[in-house]
Amino acid sequence: MRTRKIIALVTIILMLTSLITGCGTNQQADTAANQAEEKPATRIVKHFMGETEIPAEPERVVTIQYTGQALALGVIPVGVPEWHLNNHYLKEHLNGVESLGSEEVSLEKILELKPDLIIGSDGEKDIYEALSKIAPTVLIPWMEYDVDGHLEFVADILGKKDEAKAWMKDFNVLAEEQKQTIKQYVGENETVVIFRIFPDSFSVYGDRNMGHIFYRALQLNPPELIKEEIKLQQTGRFNQKKISLEVLPEYSGDHMIVLVNDLKDEDGRIAAVTNTSFWKGLPAVKNNRVYFIERNQWLAYDSISLKGQLKDSVEIFKNNK
């Protein structure tokens, strides 16, 4: 008799436990369902042109600018400008992505792609209204932010802030590795100047665009005049400055990276410069520390391209030793 009572009691306890567990599971399921229902489908973002309501989780993104930032965050756009498809570092990530045009972006092509979000820069302000009629459009001012600021802005738009932090962490680890390697070729107290030969002028670079790699990521020393200009314009805002060949010695460095349109020098511009007494008298020229590179690979200013440039930067010095 006692045994039967015990069995009956255990049975009741198990039934109650099952019931309670079932209720708990149902409550969790209901809570998850409610949370899914409560999650907003859209949100408001502030940008160069004001405020825009965008999808909380965009699925078809067109990037007129900041394609490299989107790719760094794991988002492959459905359409990008032709020059992004031809970018040395971006093109391998853009297989199957549609071109928006080679000269100007085609509004008709963007409409055809049916995006739910368009990302551009303040360079698209004149076509902003037309773009906004196609899909919610966000314009990020180009010069107001450096490349990391661009990445953070795009990450906020796409809901990818954690991915942005992870990307920058990996970039900084790579930068530290490259810094140690480059010490074999550039002394700690030696200076590096980045100089560009245009068809009809000359420029020196600051800490934006390719200067970001050499002066910020690798922390190489710019000549004093460049250093002063960087301080004057604030970090990440000094791109380049036109100078005459006659003042080039004032910007002289122990090492000189020279950006040209074509290493074959089909227009003879390189020879016209390198045959001058101004050029021949530079310390970097006398010590064989001049490194010519073509512009196409080094002018892109986006997260993916800069990481590729950082990987390739040591080769510039290594190949000349």
C-alpha positions in Angstrom: 0.0 0.0 0.0 2.8 2.4 1.0 4.6 1.6 -2.3 1.5 2.5 -4.3 1.2 5.9 -2.5 4.9 6.7 -3.3 4.5 5.8 -7.0 1.3 8.0 -7.2 3.1 10.9 -5.5 6.1 10.6 -7.8 3.8 10.5 -10.8 2.0 13.7 -9.7 5.3 15.5 -9.1 6.6 14.6 -12.6 3.3 15.7 -14.2 3.5 19.1 -12.3 7.2 19.5 -13.4 6.3 18.8 -17.0 3.5 21.3 -16.9 5.6 24.0 -15.3 8.4 23.4 -17.8 6.0 23.5 -20.7 4.5 26.8 -19.4 8.0 28.2 -19.1 8.9 27.2 -22.7 5.7 28.6 -24.0 6.4 31.9 -22.1 9.9 32.1 -23.6 8.5 31.4 -27.1 5.9 34.1 -26.6 8.5 36.5 -25.3 10.8 35.9 -28.3 7.8 36.3 -30.7 6.8 39.5 -29.0 10.3 40.8 -29.2 10.5 40.0 -32.9 7.2 41.8 -33.4 8.4 44.8 -31.4 11.7 45.1 -33.3 11.2 48.1 -35.6 11.5 47.5 -39.4 12.9 51.0 -40.0 14.9 53.7 -38.1 15.9 57.3 -38.6 19.5 58.2 -39.4 21.1 61.7 -39.6 23.4 62.4 -42.5 24.7 65.2 -44.8 21.3 65.9 -46.3 19.3 65.7 -43.0 17.3 62.8 -41.7 16.2 59.7 -43.6 14.1 56.7 -42.6 16.0 53.5 -43.6 15.4 49.8 -43.3 16.7 48.5 -39.9 18.2 45.5 -41.8 18.8 46.5 -45.4 19.2 43.6 -47.9 19.8 45.3 -51.3 22.4 48.1 -50.9 23.8 50.3 -53.6 27.1 52.0 -52.8 28.0 55.0 -55.0 30.8 55.6 -52.5 32.1 53.6 -49.5 32.0 50.2 -51.2 35.2 49.2 -49.4 33.6 50.0 -46.1 30.5 47.9 -46.9 32.7 45.0 -48.0 34.8 45.2 -44.8 31.6 44.8 -42.8 30.6 41.7 -44.8 28.0 43.4 -46.9 28.2 42.9 -50.7 26.4 45.7 -52.6 24.1 44.9 -55.5 25.6 47.8 -57.5 28.7 49.9 -57.5 30.4 52.4 -59.9 32.5 50.9 -62.7 35.7 52.3 -61.1 35.1 50.3 -58.0 34.8 47.2 -60.1 38.2 48.0 -61.5 39.8 48.8 -58.2 43.0 46.8 -57.6 41.9 45.6 -54.2 38.1 45.7 -54.4 37.4 43.8 -57.7 38.1 40.3 -56.2 35.3 40.9 -53.7 32.8 42.2 -56.3 32.2 39.2 -58.6 28.7 39.4 -60.0 28.1 42.9 -58.7 26.4 45.2 -61.2 28.1 48.3 -62.6 26.3 51.7 -62.2 28.2 53.2 -65.0 31.8 54.3 -65.9 31.5 58.1 -66.2 28.5 59.0 -64.1 26.3 56.7 -62.2 23.1 55.7 -64.0 19.9 56.4 -62.2 18.1 54.0 -64.5 20.5 51.2 -63.6 20.0 51.9 -59.9 16.2 51.8 -60.3 16.5 48.5 -62.2 18.5 47.0 -59.2 15.6 47.8 -56.8 17.8 48.7 -53.8 16.3 49.2 -50.3 19.2 51.5 -49.4 21.6 53.8 -51.3 24.9 55.0 -49.7 26.9 57.9 -51.2 29.0 60.9 -50.3 28.3 64.6 -50.4 29.5 64.4 -54.0 26.1 63.0 -54.8 24.2 66.0 -53.3 23.1 67.2 -56.7 21.3 63.9 -57.5 20.1 63.3 -53.9 16.4 64.0 -54.7 16.5 61.7 -57.7 18.2 58.9 -55.6 15.7 59.4 -52.8 12.8 58.7 -55.1 14.4 55.3 -55.9 15.2 54.2 -52.3 16.2 55.7 -48.9 19.5 57.5 -49.5 22.2 58.4 -47.0 25.1 60.7 -47.9 28.2 60.7 -45.8 30.5 63.8 -46.1 33.8 62.8 -47.6 36.2 65.2 -46.0 34.5 65.5 -42.6 35.7 62.0 -41.7 38.9 59.9 -42.2 38.7 56.3 -43.5 38.0 55.0 -40.0 35.2 57.6 -39.5 33.7 56.5 -42.8 33.8 52.9 -41.7 32.1 53.7 -38.4 29.4 55.8 -40.1 28.6 53.0 -42.6 28.6 50.4 -39.8 26.0 52.5 -38.0 23.8 52.6 -41.1 24.1 48.9 -41.7 23.8 47.8 -38.1 27.4 46.4 -38.2 29.2 48.2 -35.3 30.7 45.0 -33.9 32.0 44.1 -37.3 33.6 47.5 -37.6 35.4 47.1 -34.3 36.7 43.7 -35.3 37.9 45.0 -38.6 39.8 47.9 -37.1 41.4 45.6 -34.5 42.6 43.3 -37.2 44.0 46.3 -39.2 45.9 47.5 -36.2 47.4 44.1 -35.6 48.6 43.9 -39.2 49.9 47.5 -39.0 52.0 46.6 -35.9 53.5 43.5 -37.8 54.3 45.7 -40.8 55.9 48.4 -38.6 58.3 45.8 -37.2 59.2 44.5 -40.7 59.7 47.9 -42.2 62.4 48.8 -39.7 64.8 46.7 -41.8 64.5 49.3 -44.5 63.7 52.6 -42.8 65.6 53.8 -39.8 63.7 55.0 -36.7 64.8 58.6 -37.2 64.7 58.7 -41.0 62.1 60.7 -42.8 59.8 59.6 -45.7 58.2 62.0 -48.2 55.4 61.0 -50.6 55.7 62.9 -53.8 53.4 62.8 -56.9 54.3 63.8 -60.4 51.3 65.1 -62.4 51.5 65.9 -66.1 51.6 69.6 -65.3 52.3 69.9 -61.6 53.7 68.3 -58.4 52.2 67.4 -55.1 53.3 66.2 -51.7 51.0 64.0 -49.6 49.9 64.3 -46.0 48.3 61.7 -43.8 45.2 61.1 -45.8 44.7 58.7 -48.8 48.0 56.8 -49.2 49.6 58.9 -46.5 47.3 57.2 -44.0 49.3 54.0 -44.6 52.8 55.4 -44.3 52.3 58.2 -41.7 49.5 56.8 -39.5 49.5 53.0 -39.8 53.2 52.5 -40.2 54.0 55.7 -38.2 56.9 56.7 -40.5 58.3 60.2 -40.0 57.2 62.9 -42.5 59.5 65.9 -43.3 59.0 68.8 -40.9 56.9 70.9 -43.3 54.5 68.0 -43.8 54.4 67.3 -40.1 53.5 71.0 -39.5 50.7 70.9 -42.2 49.2 67.7 -40.6 49.0 69.4 -37.2 47.5 72.5 -38.8 44.8 70.6 -40.7 44.2 68.0 -37.9 44.8 64.3 -38.2 43.4 62.6 -41.3 42.4 65.7 -43.1 45.6 66.7 -45.0 45.5 64.9 -48.4 48.0 66.6 -50.7 49.5 70.0 -51.5 50.7 71.3 -54.8 54.3 72.6 -54.9 56.8 73.6 -57.5 59.8 71.6 -58.4 62.0 74.5 -57.1 60.8 74.1 -53.5 61.0 70.3 -53.5 64.3 70.3 -51.6 62.5 72.0 -48.7 60.3 68.9 -48.4 63.2 66.5 -48.9 63.2 63.2 -46.9 65.7 60.4 -46.4 63.3 58.2 -48.4 61.1 59.4 -51.3 58.0 57.5 -52.5 57.1 58.9 -56.0 53.6 58.3 -57.4 53.4 58.4 -61.2 50.7 57.8 -63.7 52.7 55.3 -65.7 56.1 53.6 -64.8 56.8 53.3 -68.5 56.9 57.1 -68.6 55.2 57.2 -72.0 54.7 61.0 -71.7 58.3 61.6 -70.6 57.2 63.4 -67.5 59.4 61.4 -65.1 62.5 62.0 -67.2 61.7 65.7 -67.3 61.8 65.8 -63.5 64.6 63.4 -62.8 67.0 65.1 -65.2 66.9 68.4 -63.3 69.5 69.6 -60.9 66.8 70.1 -58.2 66.1 66.4 -58.4 69.7 65.1 -58.6 70.6 67.1 -55.5 68.1 65.5 -53.2 69.6 63.2 -50.5 67.2 60.4 -51.3 68.2 60.4 -54.9 71.9 60.4 -54.1 71.4 57.5 -51.7 69.3 55.5 -54.1 66.2 55.7 -51.8 63.6 56.7 -54.3 60.7 54.4 -54.9 58.5 54.8 -58.0 54.9 53.4 -57.8 51.9 53.7 -60.1 48.9 55.7 -58.9 46.1 53.2 -59.7 47.0 50.8 -56.9 47.6 53.5 -54.3 45.0 56.2 -54.6 41.9 54.4 -53.3 40.8 55.5 -49.8 38.6 52.8 -48.3 38.9 50.1 -45.7 39.6 47.2 -48.0 42.1 49.1 -50.2 44.0 50.4 -47.3 44.4 47.0 -45.8 45.7 45.7 -49.2 48.1 48.7 -49.4 49.3 48.0 -45.9 50.2 44.5 -46.9 52.0 45.7 -50.0 53.8 48.6 -48.4 56.9 46.8 -47.3 57.5 45.6 -50.8 58.1 49.2 -51.9 61.2 49.5 -49.8 62.2 45.8 -50.0 62.4 45.8 -53.8 64.8 48.7 -53.8 67.3 47.3 -51.3 
